[in-house]
Amino acid sequence: MQTTEPHIRVGAYALGVLGSADTFRFEEHLADCPRCRLRAGEFAGVRDGLAEAGPPVDPGPGLAERLTAAVAAGRRRARVLANKHTLQLSSETVQPVR
């Protein structure tokens, strides 16, 4: 993990996903950082909950593509609705001059 900000590693440390060298460096930081010690303790519940949830599941091929398509579709719907709302407002507020 190549970061100069050790505080952002607390989640990865608590979940046990840091490599051995990064774990060693983070534990050195942890000795002097009460904020990170507190956060690591808070993450322990997350780690335990994930362990109870069961083993990781293979998401299957194409997950990233399906997620990207779903997000793009949601954004398109939001733009269409926003444009429709704007047009409706403009037609209600613009009165013909007599």
Backbone as CSV, one residue per row, in Angstrom:
resi,resn,N_x,N_y,N_z,CA_x,CA_y,CA_z,C_x,C_y,C_z
1,MET,0.850,-1.171,0.000,0.000,0.000,0.000,0.892,1.229,0.000
2,GLN,0.792,2.029,-1.003,1.649,3.199,-1.149,0.869,4.463,-0.839
3,THR,0.772,4.819,0.427,0.107,6.057,0.793,0.888,6.748,1.893
4,THR,0.864,8.045,1.871,1.555,8.796,2.914,0.600,9.122,4.052
5,GLU,-0.664,8.805,3.912,-1.664,9.084,4.932,-2.049,7.768,5.617
6,PRO,-1.441,7.462,6.764,-1.688,6.160,7.379,-3.107,5.990,7.904
7,HIS,-3.797,7.067,8.204,-5.134,6.951,8.787,-6.118,6.243,7.859
8,ILE,-5.920,6.352,6.559,-6.866,5.723,5.630,-6.678,4.207,5.553
9,ARG,-5.657,3.683,6.185,-5.408,2.233,6.165,-6.147,1.483,7.258
10,VAL,-6.795,2.198,8.175,-7.348,1.542,9.348,-8.375,0.469,8.983
11,GLY,-9.217,0.731,8.001,-10.197,-0.277,7.596,-9.551,-1.523,7.035
12,ALA,-8.588,-1.322,6.161,-7.885,-2.470,5.575,-7.146,-3.258,6.648
13,TYR,-6.552,-2.538,7.598,-5.851,-3.210,8.698,-6.838,-4.043,9.524
14,ALA,-7.951,-3.419,9.908,-8.919,-4.103,10.757,-9.530,-5.318,10.061
15,LEU,-9.660,-5.252,8.755,-10.220,-6.380,8.014,-9.173,-7.430,7.659
16,GLY,-7.913,-7.121,7.962,-6.853,-8.100,7.734,-6.434,-8.250,6.290
17,VAL,-6.578,-7.192,5.497,-6.234,-7.315,4.080,-4.925,-6.624,3.704
18,LEU,-4.236,-6.039,4.680,-2.924,-5.446,4.396,-1.879,-6.546,4.291
19,GLY,-0.877,-6.312,3.471,0.250,-7.233,3.416,1.065,-7.136,4.699
20,SER,2.010,-8.033,4.868,2.769,-8.080,6.123,3.581,-6.807,6.369
21,ALA,4.217,-6.255,5.338,5.007,-5.029,5.523,4.101,-3.854,5.878
22,ASP,2.962,-3.738,5.195,2.028,-2.658,5.494,1.415,-2.827,6.881
23,THR,1.144,-4.057,7.273,0.618,-4.313,8.615,1.626,-3.856,9.663
24,PHE,2.890,-4.185,9.452,3.942,-3.794,10.391,4.010,-2.265,10.510
25,ARG,4.012,-1.586,9.360,4.081,-0.117,9.379,2.844,0.483,10.033
26,PHE,1.685,-0.089,9.748,0.473,0.456,10.344,0.450,0.211,11.849
27,GLU,0.931,-0.922,12.292,0.974,-1.187,13.735,1.920,-0.217,14.445
28,GLU,2.994,0.189,13.777,3.851,1.234,14.347,3.070,2.536,14.495
29,HIS,2.312,2.873,13.478,1.478,4.083,13.531,0.408,3.941,14.624
30,LEU,-0.187,2.777,14.706,-1.255,2.529,15.662,-0.801,2.749,17.101
31,ALA,0.450,2.444,17.380,0.988,2.621,18.737,0.931,4.078,19.183
32,ASP,1.000,5.007,18.225,1.020,6.439,18.550,-0.262,7.171,18.167
33,CYS,-1.288,6.475,17.705,-2.482,7.157,17.200,-3.742,6.616,17.875
34,PRO,-4.205,7.285,18.921,-5.417,6.804,19.600,-6.647,6.821,18.695
35,ARG,-6.702,7.753,17.748,-7.841,7.821,16.829,-7.931,6.551,15.981
36,CYS,-6.799,6.105,15.471,-6.802,4.889,14.652,-7.072,3.644,15.499
37,ARG,-6.588,3.633,16.742,-6.896,2.496,17.620,-8.402,2.405,17.847
38,LEU,-9.044,3.533,18.066,-10.486,3.555,18.255,-11.194,3.065,17.004
39,ARG,-10.792,3.582,15.850,-11.418,3.177,14.578,-11.207,1.695,14.290
40,ALA,-10.021,1.187,14.588,-9.755,-0.244,14.370,-10.701,-1.080,15.222
41,GLY,-10.945,-0.639,16.453,-11.890,-1.346,17.317,-13.306,-1.307,16.756
42,GLU,-13.686,-0.178,16.180,-15.014,-0.062,15.575,-15.165,-1.000,14.380
43,PHE,-14.096,-1.166,13.622,-14.135,-2.056,12.465,-14.187,-3.526,12.852
44,ALA,-13.826,-3.852,14.079,-13.840,-5.252,14.503,-15.242,-5.836,14.356
45,GLY,-16.268,-5.067,14.674,-17.641,-5.544,14.509,-17.976,-5.824,13.061
46,VAL,-17.457,-5.007,12.168,-17.679,-5.228,10.735,-17.019,-6.528,10.309
47,ARG,-15.775,-6.719,10.743,-15.048,-7.935,10.399,-15.803,-9.163,10.896
48,ASP,-16.281,-9.108,12.146,-17.014,-10.243,12.713,-18.310,-10.500,11.953
49,GLY,-19.002,-9.411,11.575,-20.241,-9.560,10.810,-20.002,-10.172,9.446
50,LEU,-18.914,-9.783,8.810,-18.587,-10.359,7.508,-18.266,-11.841,7.627
51,ALA,-17.605,-12.218,8.725,-17.280,-13.630,8.936,-18.557,-14.450,9.109
52,GLU,-19.549,-13.877,9.773,-20.815,-14.582,9.980,-21.642,-14.667,8.702
53,ALA,-21.419,-13.740,7.786,-22.198,-13.708,6.547,-21.885,-14.893,5.645
54,GLY,-20.761,-15.508,5.842,-20.397,-16.660,5.034,-19.224,-16.367,4.134
55,PRO,-18.821,-17.361,3.362,-17.656,-17.180,2.492,-17.971,-16.233,1.340
56,PRO,-16.928,-15.619,0.789,-17.144,-14.735,-0.367,-17.776,-15.496,-1.528
57,VAL,-18.578,-14.813,-2.290,-19.255,-15.415,-3.433,-18.643,-14.844,-4.706
58,ASP,-18.390,-15.717,-5.664,-17.865,-15.274,-6.951,-18.968,-14.523,-7.683
59,PRO,-18.740,-13.252,-8.023,-19.803,-12.472,-8.662,-20.101,-12.893,-10.093
60,GLY,-19.261,-13.710,-10.662,-19.491,-14.152,-12.027,-18.977,-13.152,-13.047
61,PRO,-18.907,-13.577,-14.285,-18.373,-12.702,-15.329,-19.333,-11.559,-15.636
62,GLY,-18.769,-10.428,-15.988,-19.556,-9.298,-16.441,-20.165,-8.434,-15.356
63,LEU,-19.805,-8.660,-14.082,-20.399,-7.866,-13.008,-20.100,-6.383,-13.170
64,ALA,-18.845,-6.054,-13.441,-18.476,-4.640,-13.589,-19.258,-3.991,-14.725
65,GLU,-19.415,-4.699,-15.822,-20.151,-4.164,-16.963,-21.620,-3.966,-16.616
66,ARG,-22.231,-4.936,-15.901,-23.640,-4.803,-15.513,-23.841,-3.634,-14.550
67,LEU,-22.920,-3.479,-13.603,-23.031,-2.368,-12.659,-22.868,-1.025,-13.361
68,THR,-21.893,-0.950,-14.262,-21.670,0.290,-15.011,-22.896,0.636,-15.850
69,ALA,-23.481,-0.353,-16.495,-24.679,-0.118,-17.312,-25.848,0.331,-16.446
70,ALA,-26.005,-0.273,-15.270,-27.103,0.109,-14.381,-26.937,1.544,-13.892
71,VAL,-25.722,1.919,-13.553,-25.469,3.298,-13.100,-25.738,4.273,-14.239
72,ALA,-25.262,3.953,-15.425,-25.478,4.833,-16.585,-26.972,4.980,-16.875
73,ALA,-27.726,3.891,-16.795,-29.173,3.951,-17.045,-29.854,4.822,-15.993
74,GLY,-29.442,4.691,-14.748,-30.006,5.515,-13.686,-29.724,6.987,-13.900
75,ARG,-28.526,7.295,-14.341,-28.172,8.691,-14.614,-28.981,9.244,-15.782
76,ARG,-29.189,8.411,-16.818,-29.994,8.860,-17.963,-31.429,9.146,-17.517
77,ARG,-32.002,8.241,-16.701,-33.363,8.453,-16.197,-33.443,9.743,-15.384
78,ALA,-32.443,9.981,-14.551,-32.443,11.195,-13.719,-32.381,12.441,-14.593
79,ARG,-31.571,12.408,-15.656,-31.486,13.573,-16.557,-32.808,13.793,-17.280
80,VAL,-33.433,12.716,-17.737,-34.707,12.836,-18.444,-35.756,13.420,-17.509
81,LEU,-35.822,12.929,-16.292,-36.793,13.452,-15.327,-36.512,14.905,-14.992
82,ALA,-35.249,15.254,-14.829,-34.894,16.637,-14.525,-35.278,17.549,-15.681
83,ASN,-34.996,17.107,-16.902,-35.355,17.918,-18.078,-36.875,18.051,-18.206
84,LYS,-37.591,16.956,-17.965,-39.048,16.976,-18.046,-39.615,17.945,-17.008
85,HIS,-39.070,17.912,-15.805,-39.514,18.803,-14.734,-39.213,20.255,-15.095
86,THR,-38.044,20.510,-15.642,-37.663,21.865,-16.042,-38.600,22.379,-17.134
87,LEU,-38.900,21.543,-18.119,-39.812,21.947,-19.192,-41.201,22.226,-18.644
88,GLN,-41.663,21.400,-17.722,-42.978,21.597,-17.135,-43.018,22.924,-16.369
89,LEU,-41.969,23.183,-15.597,-41.920,24.440,-14.853,-41.889,25.632,-15.794
90,SER,-41.095,25.539,-16.855,-40.983,26.680,-17.762,-42.292,26.914,-18.500
91,SER,-43.030,25.872,-18.837,-44.306,26.072,-19.525,-45.350,26.638,-18.577
92,GLU,-45.241,26.388,-17.283,-46.176,26.932,-16.310,-45.865,28.374,-15.970
93,THR,-44.607,28.753,-16.043,-44.227,30.100,-15.610,-44.196,31.103,-16.739
94,VAL,-44.117,30.653,-17.965,-44.083,31.579,-19.096,-45.517,31.796,-19.567
95,GLN,-45.944,33.028,-19.494,-47.292,33.402,-19.928,-47.198,34.226,-21.201
96,PRO,-48.085,34.010,-22.121,-48.054,34.824,-23.331,-48.370,36.286,-23.010
97,VAL,-47.736,37.183,-23.724,-47.955,38.620,-23.536,-49.167,39.018,-24.364
98,ARG,-50.109,39.740,-23.771,-51.324,40.154,-24.493,-51.378,41.625,-24.627
